[in-house]
Amino acid sequence: MAGLASPAPGLVMLVEALAPYWGGEAEVVRAYFESSTRTAATDRVWLARQCHKELVDGVDVRLPRLQDALADATVTDRRRLLRWATEAAEELHHCCLFAEVHDALGGESEPPLVLATVRQEWSWNANDALRALRETHRSEHGELGWRALVVTEGGCGVLYAAGAALAGRSPRDDLIAGACQHVLDDEFDHVLEGIAGDDAQPSDDWPLLRDLCVAQSVARIRMRDEQFEHPVHHRRLDELVDGGGCPISFDWQRAGFRLPL
C-alpha cells in the first residue's frame, strides 16, 4: 500500500457511476453463458460479431489517430505514439484470437472467418448505435470524447472475465476461456489509460466525462444484449440500462491507487 496515490475525487465519482453499468453488462453476458439454448452455433455468432467489434471499434479507430499524430509536427510525445500503435496491434490480436475460436468451433465443415469481410458481414444494429454515439461525443467534446471511448471500451472487461470463468467446463468453453483471459489482461490496461493515463487530466470536466461514459455504458448494455440474442427478459434489461445492475468492484490497487476512503 505504501507509495500509492489516492485517487482524485472525480475519478472515484466516475468509477462509482459506471460500476452498476459494468454489472449490467456482466449480467447480460452471464445470462447467455448460462442459457440452455446456447450451442456451438450460437457461440460462433457472438464470436464473429466480437471479431467485427475488435476490428472496427478497436483497430480502425486507432490507426487514423496514429497516422494523424505521426504527420503532426507539433506532436513530440513518442511514448504516446507507441502506445497507440501497441493498442492497435493488441486489438488486431484480439480479433484474431476470437476468429481462431470461431473457426475451431465450426470444424472442417464450416468456412473460416475472413477478416476482409468481417466489417460488412458481422455488424449489428446496437453496436452501430454505440459507435455513432461515440463519434458524436468525439465530434462535440474532442479529447474528452476520445477519453470517454477509452474508459468505456471493453466495459471494464466484464465479457472477458465471464468468458475466462468458463475454463474447465468443457473443451468448447476452454477455447473461449483461453481467448478471453488474454484479452482481459490487455483491456484492464486500456481502461487505465482512460481513467489514469497520460491523457487523464480532466480537472473540472469530471462531471461531463461521467455523463458521456454513462451514456456510452447504457448503449453498451443494449449492444451486448443484441450481440448475444437477448438473453435477459426485456423488463430486466430496462432495469439494467437504468443503472440497476449489481455494481462491479474496481481494482484500485492494480490501478496504482490506495483504496478510496
Secondary structure as GFF3:
##gff-version 3
##sequence-region A 1 261
A	DSSP	alpha_helix	9	33	.	.	.	ID=ss1
A	DSSP	alpha_helix	40	53	.	.	.	ID=ss2
A	DSSP	pi_helix	54	59	.	.	.	ID=ss3
A	DSSP	alpha_helix	60	70	.	.	.	ID=ss4
A	DSSP	alpha_helix	78	106	.	.	.	ID=ss5
A	DSSP	three_ten_helix	107	109	.	.	.	ID=ss6
A	DSSP	alpha_helix	115	121	.	.	.	ID=ss7
A	DSSP	alpha_helix	125	141	.	.	.	ID=ss8
A	DSSP	alpha_helix	143	152	.	.	.	ID=ss9
A	DSSP	three_ten_helix	153	157	.	.	.	ID=ss10
A	DSSP	alpha_helix	158	164	.	.	.	ID=ss11
A	DSSP	alpha_helix	171	196	.	.	.	ID=ss12
A	DSSP	three_ten_helix	203	205	.	.	.	ID=ss13
A	DSSP	alpha_helix	206	227	.	.	.	ID=ss14
A	DSSP	alpha_helix	234	241	.	.	.	ID=ss15
###
